[in-house]
């Protein structure tokens, strides 16, 4: 039975927690590269992830991306990782502790 509730919910491919779609980052694959699609405009099969490095790492460790996108892989998550790192640095109210 489908419920006619308002906010759509998606499952994060990393931590598998169900979250309102607006709290997740949509991802698509373009030529083998995982790219963020914050506006939800890119065509193709999407996956949803919390905008957090922890969830990206979980997803990569569990090899969740090829499954989520239904692609054989390997998929390049480098650009996505860089974007999430910037996002995380901004959240530490301006201070960037870069001990990479
Ligand atoms: Zn998550």
Boltz pocket constraint, residues with backbone or C-beta under 6 A from the ligand:
constraints:
  - pocket:
      binder: B
      contacts: [[A, 12], [A, 13], [A, 14], [A, 15], [A, 16], [A, 17], [A, 49], [A, 50], [A, 55]]
      max_distance: 6.0
